[in-house]
Amino acid sequence: MTSELAEQVSAWIAGDPDPSTREELAELPADELADRFRAPLSFGTAGLRGEVRAGPNGMNVAVVVRTSAGICAWLQKKCLGGSTVVIGRDARHGSETFASAAAETFAAQGFSVVLLPRPLPTPVLAFAVRALGADLGIQITASHNPAADNGYKVYLRGGAQLIPPADREIEAEIASIGPAVDVPLVVVGSGGSDVTARYLDTLPALVRSPHRAIRIALTALHGVGGEVALTALRGLGFRDIHIVDSQFEPDPEFPTVAFPNPEEPGASDALLGLAAEVDADLAIALDPDADRCAIGVPTTSGWRMLSGDETGALLADHILASAPPNSLVANTIVSSQLLSALAPARGARYARTLTGFKWLVRAGEGLVYAYEEAIGHCVDPTTVNDKDGISAAVVLADLAASSKADGRTLLDLLDGLAVEFGVHAGAQVSKRVDNLDDIASMMETLRASPPTELAGREVTVTDLLARRGPLRTDAVELAGDGIRIIVRPSGTEPKVKAYLEAVVPVAGRDALPAARETAESMLEDLRRFARSL
């Protein structure tokens, strides 16, 4: 161990208020310590996210206290000292301790702290920030990350996620904070006991159909959304609900799934098995903090999960059917292009944003719906200014029930959209890396030697990092006649992701099977390229 590293470790241990993490660091070998001290956790997707472990590169009490103290200083410089801060948490390892540490830090600086009383979905926290007129909200969560992780998600006034330059400003304030052990703390009791009820009271306004005669299978994937979702659906009259018992109660180990994300292969197997067993009409999967929602539907060859883009198209069409003229809908640069065609056909405006709901909910005036392909949906921006899996589940149940009453299925609705706007077939290829430097190398190689042809079509290359304006980001777009690939680093995981789309016109409903076959063939060509990155 170098003398410089030894000094860093010694200083951190001396400044760590948690005896368990002090002891953890004291027992680590030099190579592991070098990893823990290579850099502090940085603000990424609206806050911090990382492995629960000791040291500046992990989620622990010392990091949470110093982060909170930095945010306190930032708020005070904005003349927001003494304002209301709402703090919530999920049920992951460390969440209760981290939430209390954050609350005690803010309280000691004179802020009015509302520490929510129990593990709750992230959208309830986002709702509470707006409903309580708070200037800041913090949710301790790592959403759908693996069990070893946790995070610290920051919301600004109005309930939208933190965006630049505030994140960089806060990082600078955190860097100026001394040892965590010197940061004053004041014990805080829980509050906001009525917040969940107030959130649930907003949901009836989203339901438009009188029909409720559907059978639903539901999983919470060991997260915190099960109880709230069940209460919401039953309270709105959806009584025939079957739950995946083994995944319903919060469990930070996520014992039945390798990755607790409904998008991951196998994660929804238990849900689809239950749906088939009980002959359900709709299967609903929430991710662990319930800000995302995926649905499964029965087909002639068995149950399958819909993609985020398929669900997004269904929700957009449904919501625009009763939205005011000239309303705005939005999705991200990596989401399907179908929404850009559907919106004007329904008398609405369309906006395209960078990935993440911190950008989507700021897409513009008159926003009535926003989604991203990663199964995130904001169906009621005036109430929850973020993605919300529970309200999305409510609207999807309403749509499924009204469609069934009309003698149609959700697949029938998707067929209708394909006939009207063409087949929009999407896929994703991810390449996980062990060394984060490999991500930059892969992106540099693509920029230096992009393809000129894909799937037998000429492609143009757009380097979004070279653009000016709101769509500037680290991504490369390859587009040609009916095809598109966007390659970008993941914002939350050590991956490079390629988002693929093939668009094929449809000459009537009878031509739909052939058009889908053509689209799938085009996608396979795009997959081959993406796997070669």
C-alpha positions as CSV (number, residue, x, y, z in Angstrom):
1,M,0.0,0.0,0.0
2,T,1.4,3.4,-0.9
3,S,1.9,6.0,1.8
4,E,-0.7,8.3,0.1
5,L,-3.3,5.5,0.2
6,A,-2.5,4.6,3.8
7,E,-3.0,8.3,4.8
8,Q,-6.4,8.4,2.9
9,V,-7.6,5.2,4.6
10,S,-6.5,6.3,8.0
11,A,-8.2,9.7,7.7
12,W,-11.4,8.1,6.4
13,I,-11.5,5.6,9.3
14,A,-11.0,8.4,11.8
15,G,-13.8,10.4,10.2
16,D,-16.3,7.5,9.8
17,P,-19.1,7.6,12.5
18,D,-20.1,4.0,11.9
19,P,-18.0,1.4,13.8
20,S,-19.0,-1.4,11.5
21,T,-17.6,0.3,8.4
22,R,-14.5,1.4,10.3
23,E,-13.9,-2.2,11.2
24,E,-14.5,-3.3,7.6
25,L,-11.9,-0.9,6.2
26,A,-9.4,-1.9,8.8
27,E,-9.5,-5.5,7.7
28,L,-9.3,-5.0,3.9
29,P,-6.2,-5.9,1.8
30,A,-4.4,-3.1,-0.1
31,D,-5.8,-4.0,-3.5
32,E,-9.4,-3.8,-2.2
33,L,-8.6,-0.5,-0.4
34,A,-7.3,0.9,-3.6
35,D,-10.6,0.1,-5.3
36,R,-12.6,1.7,-2.4
37,F,-10.5,4.9,-2.6
38,R,-10.0,5.3,-6.3
39,A,-12.8,7.9,-6.5
40,P,-15.8,9.0,-4.5
41,L,-19.3,8.0,-5.7
42,S,-20.4,10.6,-8.2
43,F,-23.8,12.0,-9.0
44,G,-25.2,10.0,-11.9
45,T,-28.9,9.3,-12.5
46,A,-30.2,12.1,-10.2
47,G,-28.0,11.1,-7.3
48,L,-25.7,8.4,-6.0
49,R,-25.8,4.7,-6.6
50,G,-23.3,2.0,-5.7
51,E,-22.5,-1.1,-3.6
52,V,-23.2,-1.0,0.1
53,R,-19.7,-1.1,1.5
54,A,-17.2,1.0,3.5
55,G,-15.1,3.8,2.0
56,P,-15.8,6.8,-0.3
57,N,-16.6,4.6,-3.2
58,G,-19.5,2.8,-1.5
59,M,-22.9,3.5,0.0
60,N,-22.5,3.9,3.7
61,V,-23.4,6.2,6.6
62,A,-20.3,8.4,6.2
63,V,-21.0,8.9,2.5
64,V,-24.7,9.6,3.2
65,V,-23.9,12.1,6.0
66,R,-21.3,14.0,3.9
67,T,-23.6,14.0,0.9
68,S,-26.5,15.4,2.9
69,A,-24.3,18.0,4.5
70,G,-23.2,19.1,1.0
71,I,-26.8,19.4,-0.1
72,C,-27.6,21.4,3.0
73,A,-24.9,23.9,2.1
74,W,-26.1,24.0,-1.5
75,L,-29.7,24.7,-0.4
76,Q,-28.5,27.4,2.0
77,K,-26.6,29.1,-0.7
78,K,-29.8,29.1,-2.7
79,C,-31.5,30.9,0.2
80,L,-33.5,27.8,1.0
81,G,-32.2,27.2,4.5
82,G,-34.9,26.0,6.8
83,S,-37.2,24.7,4.0
84,T,-39.0,21.3,3.9
85,V,-37.1,18.2,3.0
86,V,-38.9,14.9,2.5
87,I,-37.0,11.6,2.9
88,G,-38.2,8.2,1.9
89,R,-36.6,4.7,1.5
90,D,-37.1,1.3,0.1
91,A,-36.4,-2.0,1.9
92,R,-32.8,-2.6,0.7
93,H,-29.8,-3.3,2.9
94,G,-29.0,-0.1,4.7
95,S,-32.0,1.9,3.6
96,E,-33.4,2.5,7.0
97,T,-30.0,3.5,8.5
98,F,-29.2,5.7,5.5
99,A,-32.6,7.5,5.6
100,S,-32.2,8.2,9.3
101,A,-28.7,9.5,8.8
102,A,-29.8,11.8,6.0
103,A,-32.8,13.1,8.1
104,E,-30.6,13.7,11.1
105,T,-28.1,15.7,9.0
106,F,-30.8,18.0,7.5
107,A,-32.5,18.5,10.9
108,A,-29.2,19.6,12.5
109,Q,-28.9,22.3,9.9
110,G,-32.4,23.7,10.7
111,F,-34.4,22.1,7.8
112,S,-37.9,20.9,8.4
113,V,-37.6,17.2,7.8
114,V,-40.4,14.8,6.9
115,L,-39.0,11.3,7.4
116,L,-41.6,8.9,5.8
117,P,-42.6,6.2,8.3
118,R,-41.8,3.0,6.5
119,P,-40.4,1.6,3.2
120,L,-42.5,3.1,0.4
121,P,-42.4,3.2,-3.4
122,T,-40.2,5.9,-5.0
123,P,-43.3,7.5,-6.7
124,V,-44.8,8.1,-3.3
125,L,-41.8,10.1,-2.4
126,A,-41.9,12.1,-5.7
127,F,-45.6,12.7,-4.9
128,A,-44.9,13.9,-1.4
129,V,-42.3,16.5,-2.5
130,R,-44.9,18.2,-4.6
131,A,-47.9,17.6,-2.3
132,L,-46.0,18.9,0.8
133,G,-44.5,21.9,-1.0
134,A,-41.0,20.6,-0.2
135,D,-37.8,22.1,-1.8
136,L,-36.1,18.8,-1.8
137,G,-36.8,15.1,-1.6
138,I,-34.5,12.1,-1.1
139,Q,-35.3,8.5,-1.7
140,I,-32.9,5.9,-0.5
141,T,-33.1,3.3,-3.2
142,A,-31.2,1.5,-5.9
143,S,-34.4,0.7,-7.9
144,H,-33.8,-2.5,-9.8
145,N,-30.1,-2.9,-9.2
146,P,-28.7,-6.1,-7.7
147,A,-29.1,-6.8,-4.0
148,A,-25.6,-5.5,-3.1
149,D,-26.4,-2.0,-4.2
150,N,-28.2,1.0,-2.7
151,G,-28.5,4.7,-3.7
152,Y,-29.5,8.2,-2.8
153,K,-31.9,9.8,-5.3
154,V,-32.5,13.5,-5.2
155,Y,-35.7,15.4,-6.2
156,L,-36.1,19.1,-6.5
157,R,-39.1,21.3,-5.8
158,G,-42.1,20.0,-7.8
159,G,-41.0,16.4,-7.5
160,A,-38.8,16.1,-10.6
161,Q,-35.3,14.5,-10.4
162,L,-32.1,16.5,-10.0
163,I,-30.5,17.8,-13.2
164,P,-27.3,19.7,-14.2
165,P,-25.9,22.0,-13.2
166,A,-27.3,21.3,-9.7
167,D,-25.6,17.9,-9.5
168,R,-22.1,19.4,-10.2
169,E,-22.7,22.2,-7.8
170,I,-23.7,19.7,-5.1
171,E,-20.6,17.6,-5.8
172,A,-18.5,20.6,-5.2
173,E,-20.2,21.3,-1.9
174,I,-19.7,17.6,-0.8
175,A,-16.0,17.8,-1.6
176,S,-15.7,20.7,0.8
177,I,-17.3,18.8,3.7
178,G,-14.9,17.6,6.3
179,P,-15.1,14.2,8.1
180,A,-18.5,12.8,8.5
181,V,-17.9,12.3,12.3
182,D,-17.7,16.1,12.6
183,V,-21.1,16.7,10.9
184,P,-23.8,17.5,13.5
185,L,-26.9,15.3,13.8
186,V,-30.3,15.7,15.4
187,V,-32.6,12.8,16.0
188,V,-35.7,12.9,13.8
189,G,-39.0,11.1,14.3
190,S,-41.1,9.8,11.4
191,G,-43.8,11.9,9.7
192,G,-46.0,12.1,6.7
193,S,-48.1,9.2,7.8
194,D,-51.0,10.3,5.5
195,V,-48.8,10.7,2.4
196,T,-49.6,7.3,1.0
197,A,-53.4,7.7,1.5
198,R,-53.2,11.1,-0.2
199,Y,-51.3,9.5,-3.1
200,L,-53.9,6.8,-3.5
201,D,-56.6,9.4,-3.5
202,T,-55.3,10.8,-6.8
203,L,-55.6,7.5,-8.7
204,P,-59.4,7.4,-9.3
205,A,-59.0,10.4,-11.7
206,L,-56.9,8.1,-14.0
207,V,-59.7,5.5,-14.5
208,R,-62.1,6.2,-17.3
209,S,-63.9,2.9,-17.9
210,P,-66.7,1.5,-15.7
211,H,-65.5,-2.0,-16.5
212,R,-63.5,-4.1,-13.9
213,A,-64.1,-7.6,-15.1
214,I,-60.5,-8.8,-15.6
215,R,-58.3,-11.2,-13.7
216,I,-54.8,-9.8,-12.8
217,A,-51.6,-11.5,-11.8
218,L,-49.2,-9.3,-9.9
219,T,-45.6,-9.4,-8.7
220,A,-43.7,-6.9,-6.6
221,L,-40.3,-8.6,-7.3
222,H,-39.5,-8.6,-3.5
223,G,-39.8,-4.8,-3.5
224,V,-41.9,-2.2,-1.7
225,G,-44.7,-1.8,-4.3
226,G,-46.9,-4.8,-3.6
227,E,-49.0,-3.5,-0.7
228,V,-49.6,-0.1,-2.3
229,A,-50.4,-1.5,-5.7
230,L,-52.8,-4.1,-4.3
231,T,-54.5,-1.4,-2.3
232,A,-54.7,0.9,-5.3
233,L,-56.2,-1.7,-7.7
234,R,-58.6,-3.2,-5.2
235,G,-59.7,0.3,-4.1
236,L,-60.6,1.1,-7.7
237,G,-62.7,-2.1,-8.1
238,F,-60.2,-4.6,-9.5
239,R,-61.0,-7.4,-7.1
240,D,-59.8,-10.5,-9.0
241,I,-56.1,-10.1,-8.3
242,H,-53.6,-13.0,-7.8
243,I,-50.2,-12.3,-6.3
244,V,-46.9,-14.1,-6.7
245,D,-46.7,-15.0,-3.0
246,S,-43.0,-15.8,-3.0
247,Q,-42.1,-12.3,-4.3
248,F,-44.7,-10.2,-2.6
249,E,-43.1,-9.2,0.7
250,P,-40.0,-6.9,0.6
251,D,-36.8,-8.9,0.8
252,P,-33.4,-7.1,0.2
253,E,-31.8,-10.4,-0.9
254,F,-34.2,-10.8,-3.9
255,P,-33.9,-14.5,-3.5
256,T,-36.0,-15.7,-6.5
257,V,-34.4,-13.5,-9.2
258,A,-30.8,-12.9,-10.3
259,F,-31.6,-9.3,-11.2
260,P,-34.7,-7.8,-9.8
261,N,-35.7,-6.1,-13.0
262,P,-38.8,-7.2,-15.0
263,E,-36.9,-6.5,-18.2
264,E,-34.2,-9.1,-17.4
265,P,-34.7,-12.6,-18.8
266,G,-36.3,-14.9,-16.3
267,A,-37.3,-12.2,-13.8
268,S,-41.0,-12.4,-14.8
269,D,-41.2,-16.2,-15.1
270,A,-43.0,-16.7,-11.8
271,L,-45.5,-14.0,-12.8
272,L,-46.2,-15.5,-16.2
273,G,-46.5,-18.9,-14.7
274,L,-49.1,-17.7,-12.2
275,A,-50.9,-15.8,-15.0
276,A,-51.2,-19.0,-17.1
277,E,-52.2,-21.0,-14.0
278,V,-55.1,-18.7,-13.0
279,D,-56.1,-17.9,-16.6
280,A,-55.5,-14.2,-16.0
281,D,-56.2,-11.4,-18.5
282,L,-53.2,-9.2,-17.5
283,A,-49.9,-9.8,-15.7
284,I,-48.3,-6.8,-13.9
285,A,-44.7,-6.7,-12.7
286,L,-43.3,-3.8,-10.6
287,D,-39.7,-3.3,-10.1
288,P,-38.4,-3.2,-6.5
289,D,-39.1,0.5,-5.8
290,A,-42.2,0.4,-8.0
291,D,-41.3,3.3,-10.3
292,R,-41.4,1.0,-13.3
293,C,-44.1,-1.3,-14.6
294,A,-44.1,-4.1,-17.1
295,I,-47.0,-6.1,-18.3
296,G,-47.5,-9.6,-19.7
297,V,-50.4,-10.7,-22.0
298,P,-51.6,-14.1,-23.2
299,T,-50.9,-15.1,-26.8
300,T,-51.8,-18.1,-28.9
301,S,-48.4,-19.6,-28.0
302,G,-48.3,-18.7,-24.3
303,W,-47.8,-15.7,-22.2
304,R,-45.2,-13.0,-23.0
305,M,-44.1,-9.7,-21.5
306,L,-44.7,-6.6,-23.6
307,S,-41.7,-4.3,-24.3
308,G,-41.6,-0.9,-22.8
309,D,-42.2,0.6,-26.3
310,E,-45.3,-1.6,-26.8
311,T,-46.7,-0.6,-23.5
312,G,-45.8,3.0,-24.2
313,A,-47.7,3.1,-27.5
314,L,-50.8,1.6,-25.8
315,L,-50.7,4.1,-23.0
316,A,-50.1,7.1,-25.3
317,D,-53.0,6.2,-27.6
318,H,-55.2,5.6,-24.5
319,I,-54.3,8.8,-22.8
320,L,-54.5,11.0,-25.9
321,A,-58.0,9.7,-26.6
322,S,-59.3,12.0,-23.8
323,A,-56.5,14.6,-23.6
324,P,-57.0,18.2,-24.5
325,P,-56.1,19.1,-28.1
326,N,-52.4,20.0,-28.7
327,S,-51.3,18.1,-25.6
328,L,-47.7,17.0,-25.4
329,V,-46.3,13.4,-25.2
330,A,-42.7,12.5,-25.0
331,N,-40.2,9.7,-25.1
332,T,-36.4,9.4,-25.2
333,I,-33.9,9.2,-28.0
334,V,-33.6,5.4,-27.4
335,S,-37.3,4.8,-27.4
336,S,-39.4,3.8,-30.4
337,Q,-40.1,6.3,-33.2
338,L,-43.8,5.1,-33.2
339,L,-44.8,7.9,-30.7
340,S,-43.5,10.6,-33.1
341,A,-46.0,9.3,-35.7
342,L,-48.9,8.5,-33.4
343,A,-48.9,12.0,-31.6
344,P,-49.7,14.2,-34.7
345,A,-52.3,11.7,-35.9
346,R,-54.1,12.2,-32.5
347,G,-53.8,16.0,-32.6
348,A,-50.9,16.1,-30.1
349,R,-47.4,17.4,-30.0
350,Y,-44.3,15.2,-29.6
351,A,-41.0,15.8,-27.9
352,R,-37.8,13.7,-27.9
353,T,-35.5,14.0,-24.9
354,L,-32.3,12.5,-23.5
355,T,-32.7,9.3,-21.5
356,G,-34.1,9.6,-18.0
357,F,-37.2,11.0,-16.5
358,K,-35.3,14.0,-15.2
359,W,-35.5,15.1,-18.8
360,L,-38.8,13.6,-19.9
361,V,-40.9,15.4,-17.3
362,R,-39.3,18.7,-18.4
363,A,-40.2,18.1,-22.1
364,G,-42.5,21.1,-22.3
365,E,-45.9,22.6,-21.4
366,G,-49.0,20.5,-21.7
367,L,-47.3,17.2,-21.0
368,V,-49.8,14.5,-20.5
369,Y,-47.7,11.4,-20.9
370,A,-44.0,10.4,-21.1
371,Y,-42.3,7.1,-21.2
372,E,-38.9,5.5,-21.8
373,E,-38.4,2.0,-23.3
374,A,-37.0,0.8,-20.0
375,I,-40.6,0.2,-18.7
376,G,-40.9,3.7,-17.2
377,H,-44.2,5.5,-17.5
378,C,-45.4,8.9,-16.3
379,V,-49.2,8.8,-16.8
380,D,-50.1,11.7,-14.6
381,P,-47.4,14.4,-14.7
382,T,-49.5,16.9,-12.7
383,T,-49.4,14.5,-9.7
384,V,-46.2,12.6,-9.9
385,N,-43.5,14.4,-11.8
386,D,-41.5,11.1,-12.4
387,K,-42.1,7.6,-13.6
388,D,-44.6,5.7,-11.5
389,G,-45.2,2.0,-11.8
390,I,-48.3,2.0,-9.7
391,S,-50.3,4.7,-11.5
392,A,-49.2,3.0,-14.8
393,A,-50.5,-0.3,-13.5
394,V,-53.9,1.3,-12.7
395,V,-54.2,2.9,-16.2
396,L,-53.2,-0.4,-17.9
397,A,-55.7,-2.4,-15.9
398,D,-58.4,0.2,-16.9
399,L,-57.3,-0.2,-20.6
400,A,-57.3,-4.0,-20.4
401,A,-60.8,-4.1,-18.8
402,S,-62.3,-1.6,-21.3
403,S,-60.8,-3.5,-24.2
404,K,-62.1,-6.8,-22.9
405,A,-65.5,-5.3,-22.6
406,D,-65.3,-4.3,-26.3
407,G,-64.2,-7.9,-27.3
408,R,-60.6,-6.9,-27.9
409,T,-57.2,-7.6,-26.3
410,L,-54.2,-5.5,-25.8
411,L,-52.5,-7.4,-28.7
412,D,-55.5,-6.4,-30.9
413,L,-54.8,-2.8,-30.1
414,L,-51.1,-3.2,-30.9
415,D,-52.1,-4.8,-34.2
416,G,-54.2,-1.8,-35.0
417,L,-51.4,0.6,-34.3
418,A,-49.1,-1.5,-36.5
419,V,-51.5,-1.4,-39.4
420,E,-52.0,2.4,-39.0
421,F,-48.3,3.4,-38.5
422,G,-46.3,0.4,-39.6
423,V,-44.6,-2.3,-37.6
424,H,-42.1,-0.8,-35.2
425,A,-40.0,-3.7,-34.0
426,G,-37.4,-3.0,-31.3
427,A,-34.7,-4.9,-29.5
428,Q,-31.7,-4.2,-27.2
429,V,-28.2,-5.6,-27.0
430,S,-26.1,-5.0,-23.9
431,K,-22.5,-5.7,-23.4
432,R,-21.4,-5.8,-19.8
433,V,-17.8,-4.9,-19.0
434,D,-15.6,-5.6,-16.0
435,N,-13.3,-2.6,-16.6
436,L,-15.2,0.7,-17.0
437,D,-12.4,2.0,-19.3
438,D,-13.6,-0.5,-21.8
439,I,-16.8,1.5,-22.3
440,A,-14.9,4.6,-23.5
441,S,-12.7,2.4,-25.7
442,M,-15.8,0.8,-27.4
443,M,-17.4,4.2,-28.0
444,E,-14.2,5.6,-29.4
445,T,-13.8,2.7,-31.8
446,L,-17.4,3.1,-33.0
447,R,-16.9,6.8,-33.6
448,A,-13.6,6.3,-35.4
449,S,-14.9,3.5,-37.7
450,P,-18.7,3.5,-38.0
451,P,-20.4,1.2,-40.5
452,T,-21.6,2.6,-43.8
453,E,-24.3,-0.1,-44.3
454,L,-26.5,-2.1,-42.0
455,A,-29.1,-4.7,-43.0
456,G,-28.4,-4.0,-46.6
457,R,-29.2,-0.3,-46.2
458,E,-26.9,2.7,-46.3
459,V,-26.7,4.4,-42.9
460,T,-25.9,7.9,-41.8
461,V,-24.0,8.5,-38.6
462,T,-24.8,11.1,-36.0
463,D,-22.5,11.6,-33.1
464,L,-24.8,13.1,-30.4
465,L,-21.7,14.1,-28.4
466,A,-20.8,16.5,-31.2
467,R,-24.2,18.2,-31.1
468,R,-25.1,21.4,-29.4
469,G,-28.3,21.8,-27.4
470,P,-30.5,19.7,-25.3
471,L,-29.9,16.4,-27.1
472,R,-26.1,16.4,-26.7
473,T,-25.1,13.2,-25.0
474,D,-22.5,10.4,-25.2
475,A,-24.3,8.3,-27.9
476,V,-23.9,7.4,-31.6
477,E,-27.0,7.1,-33.8
478,L,-26.9,5.0,-37.0
479,A,-29.9,5.4,-39.2
480,G,-31.1,4.3,-42.6
481,D,-34.2,3.4,-44.5
482,G,-36.4,1.8,-41.9
483,I,-33.6,1.0,-39.5
484,R,-32.0,2.7,-36.5
485,I,-29.4,1.9,-33.9
486,I,-28.4,4.1,-30.9
487,V,-25.3,3.0,-29.0
488,R,-24.6,4.6,-25.6
489,P,-23.1,3.8,-22.2
490,S,-25.6,2.8,-19.5
491,G,-26.1,5.5,-16.9
492,T,-26.5,3.1,-14.0
493,E,-24.7,-0.1,-14.9
494,P,-21.2,-1.1,-16.4
495,K,-22.7,-1.7,-19.8
496,V,-22.7,-0.4,-23.3
497,K,-26.2,-0.6,-24.7
498,A,-27.4,-0.7,-28.3
499,Y,-31.0,0.1,-29.0
500,L,-32.3,-1.3,-32.3
501,E,-35.5,-0.5,-34.3
502,A,-36.8,-1.7,-37.6
503,V,-39.8,-0.1,-39.2
504,V,-41.9,-1.8,-41.9
505,P,-45.0,-0.4,-43.6
506,V,-48.1,-2.6,-43.5
507,A,-50.5,-2.8,-46.4
508,G,-53.6,-3.9,-44.5
509,R,-54.2,-6.3,-41.6
510,D,-53.7,-9.4,-43.8
511,A,-50.1,-8.2,-44.5
512,L,-49.2,-7.8,-40.8
513,P,-47.6,-11.2,-40.3
514,A,-45.3,-10.8,-43.3
515,A,-44.4,-7.3,-42.2
516,R,-43.5,-8.5,-38.7
517,E,-41.4,-11.3,-40.3
518,T,-39.5,-8.8,-42.4
519,A,-38.9,-6.5,-39.4
520,E,-37.6,-9.4,-37.3
521,S,-35.2,-10.3,-40.1
522,M,-33.9,-6.7,-40.2
523,L,-33.5,-6.7,-36.5
524,E,-31.4,-9.9,-36.6
525,D,-29.0,-8.1,-38.9
526,L,-28.8,-5.2,-36.5
527,R,-28.3,-7.6,-33.6
528,R,-25.3,-9.1,-35.3
529,F,-23.7,-5.7,-35.7
530,A,-24.5,-4.7,-32.1
531,R,-23.0,-8.0,-30.7
532,S,-19.8,-7.2,-32.6
533,L,-19.2,-3.9,-30.9
